[in-house]
Amino acid sequence: MTAPIRIAIVDDHPLFRDGVTRSLSEIGGFQIVGEGATAQDAERIASTVRPDLLLLDISLPGGGLAAVATILADHPTQKIVMLTVSEANADVTKALNAGVHGYILKGVGSRALADILRNVAAGERYLTPALSARLLSDLQSPQPANGVAGRLRQLTERQTEILRLVAEGLTNKEVALRLDLHEKTVKHHMTGVLSKLSVRNRTEAALTMREFRERDRNSF
């Protein structure tokens, strides 16, 4: 028999926490092992309970993103999923860059939520499709396809190799291991990638690569 997925929920709305707890319990396969309402609660639960998945609201008292940074600094293997109403691109990119494994909008249905959490627990990453499409749209709007192609072709062979792995979801450390490089070397190359692509962070760089591949698979 498969062990249940151990879930902790941190949200400052008790009724919402109760609803998620009840829904997951009724569906089965989940065990709620902790609840909280603040960033400090999230940090405490991560340290003492060590759930399989930690669900956080981005607008927690004390800051959901601040809690993510603190938790992952102390417990880098902790899987965190943001369950929030925020659709702001800045929040999404900050959360993804911080290392969360999922970003889900609160309008999700209970069974869809359960499916997503099972997949994340199994090692996948998840971003609500509408948010992914919006990020891609924002990347496309300021620069036409030819501009993107030109920027990508400015990358060195090593920068292109690193960006392809980042676009596949690998961290800098994982890229370094794959290519037998120092992590600092990978970070240095990514700094050059961001500059040449005129993007703000690795998430936008990865999305640029993915979007261009989908648009023109044979030209790059």
C-alpha positions, 0 to 999 in steps of 0.5 A, a space after each residue: 500500500 502506497 504511503 500517503 503524501 504528507 501535506 502541510 498548509 500555511 494560509 492566514 484564512 482558516 476557512 480556506 485551510 479547512 476546505 483544502 484539508 477536508 477536500 484532500 482528506 475526502 479524496 484520499 492519499 494525503 495526510 495533513 501533518 501541519 497547519 499555520 497562518 504566518 511565514 514563521 509558522 511555515 518555517 517552523 513546520 518545515 524544520 520540525 515536521 518536514 512534510 513531503 509538500 508545503 503549501 504556502 500562500 504568497 501573501 502570508 503575514 511575514 511574507 510567503 516569498 520570504 518564508 520560501 527563501 528561509 526554508 530552502 536555505 535551511 532545507 534545500 530539498 523541501 518541496 514547496 507549492 504556492 497556492 495563492 490568488 496572486 497572478 502578478 508576473 513579478 510574484 510568479 517569477 520570484 517564486 519560480 526563481 526562489 525554487 518552488 516546485 509549483 505555483 497554483 491559483 486558488 480557483 483550482 478544483 479539489 480533484 485537479 489540486 490533488 492530481 497536481 500535488 501527486 505529480 509534484 510529490 513525484 518530482 514534477 514541477 507545475 505552473 498554472 497554464 494561464 500564468 505560463 501563457 501570460 509570461 510567454 505573451 509578455 516575452 513575445 510582445 516587446 520583441 518580434 520573433 526575428 529579434 528573439 532569434 537574433 539574440 539567441 544567435 548571439 550566445 556562445 556555444 557554451 551559453 546555448 548549451 547551458 540555456 538549453 539545460 536551464 530550459 529543461 528545468 535544471 538548476 545551476 548546480 545540476 547544470 554544473 554536474 551535467 557539464 562537469 563545470 563549477 557552479 560559479 562558472 555556470 552562474 557566470 555564463 547565465 549572467 551573460 545569457 541574461 544580458 544578451 537576451 535582455 531578460 531579467 532572470 533565468 525564468 524569462 531566459 528559459 521561456 524565451 528558449 522554449 517559445 522560440 523552439 516551439 515557433 521555429 524548431 528547425 532554425 535553432 
